[in-house]
Amino acid sequence: MSASVLYDAPGPKAAIRNRIYAVAVSLTILGLIAVSLMRLSDKGHLAPEMWDIFNYAGIRQNIADAALATLKAFGLAAVGSLILGVLLAVGRLSDHKTVRWAAATFIELFRSIPLLITIYTIWVGFLTDYSMWALALGLSVYNGCVQAEVLRAGINSVPKGQSEAAYALGMSKTQVMVSVLMPQAVRAMLPTIISQLVVTLKDTSLGFIILYPELLQTARLIASNTQVNGQYPYVSTIAVIGTIYVAMCLLLSTLATLIEKRGRRAKTGIAVAHAAATPEADSLVGSRTEDRAAEKHNENEGPDNTNY
């Protein structure tokens, strides 16, 4: 029985006690879910009519358009945050004190401001007529600061001997950063980078504050403008939209896992080039073969060991 670093392996009594606790907690959670479903059913939120609204072509088209709008904002924010993260990470590691302090100030400032305030300020102050760009820019600024710290930690985790060896070969600092440090940092921190991209995808729901027609804004409009049996279908709408969010996040996580596995299987190193077949090379190989044959012939003859 192996023990964890954080705690000792449980004994027989502790193992039985842990199983009892696990069963009790599981039954409690299932009971709470059952009570919640019963209450929702009593109020009519689980009636078939509440779910039948999603069979309407207009509502399905609105949800599809909202999902596309969400992916557009996420795509812009993902690219923008990664580019900004690389620039800020390089700035934090710069030899120039002014650049280093400017990057650090930018990162700490926008990491401290709530993302909702950043998005709303950009929308009101600069991009009132372009809600998608306001949302994407706000997400890029905040998540770019987070990605910068992730990349900086990855760069600092690379052994210093590699950068010293690169400098000894005559490489410049830009070449060392681009060819040696950054690829290893990205590979080491790829799970964290993808996790932050998943957060970026979920944060697109903040676009409702600036009336951007993403999934959450569309869900609010559907639930507040559609009445079934004298009630508004908030529960069914939230369940459907939440399922779409979960599906998109799972697809992004699966893609990240595939990229990570492929990166681990990738062959690294410098391939040895084969010599070209030229007349000079053929003559050189032929002369070396003749010399080896002559040496072998002389060794076989050796001195005369006949007894007189």
Phi, psi and omega in degrees: 000121182270146180254144177282163178290330186273332182207159179284155178294134181291146176280186181300315181293318179295324179296317178295318179297320179295322178295320179297316178298318181297317179295318180297315180295319179297317178295324178295316180296316179297323177295318178296320178295319180295318179296319179297317179295323179294319179294318178296322179294321179295328180274358176087008182284342180258013179294148180303329181296330179293332181263344182289344181295337182279000172274350178286135183296324181296316180292319178295324178293321178296319179293320179296317177296322179294320178296320178295319178296322177297316180293326176297311179297321179294318180299314178296317181292323180295312179296314181297319181292323179292317179296313179296323178297319178296315180297316181291324178295318177295322177296322179295333181260010182290152176282343180275124185296323181296314179295318181296317179290323179295317179294319180294320179295317179298315182295311182293327181294308186279345171283337181273333181278133176303140183299323180299320179293320179298314180297315182294322179294316179296321182292313183289319187276331190228320190234056183297323183268003183228077185294325180296316180291326177295316178295314181296321180292317178298316178295323180295319182295309184293308183290334174296322177295320179292316179297328178297316179292325177295313180293322178297318177296322178294321178294319180291339180280346178289132180305137183294337180298331180290316178292323178296321177294322178294319176296324179294333177279357178094012180282145177282171181294324178295318178294321178295317181294315185283320188266334187246306189279310187297316179300319179290325178294318180295318180294321181289323185257014183301317177301319179292322178297315180294322178299320178290328175293324175297319176298320178299318178298316179291328181288349175296342177295343177289354177294346179296334183290338178248019175063029175281131187283059175272192188296316183293318178297318178294321178297320179296319179293319180296314184291329184271344182251357180244121181245129181231124179055036179077009180229158178264132187280061180291320184294311181294322180293316178297321180297316181292313181294321177298322177296322178295318177300314180298319180296317180295320179293322178294321177296319178295318178294321178295318177298319179296320179296319178296319179296319180295316179295320179294324177294326178288328179277350184294140178281132179244166181107177183254123180287142179279124182280141178276145181290143180285147180277097180243160178300322179297319180294320179296318180293323179293318178295321180295318180295321179295323178296318179295320180296318179295322179295320180293318179298319179295323179294318180294323179293324180290325180290307176060184178285158181280115182261023182287132178276130179270000000 
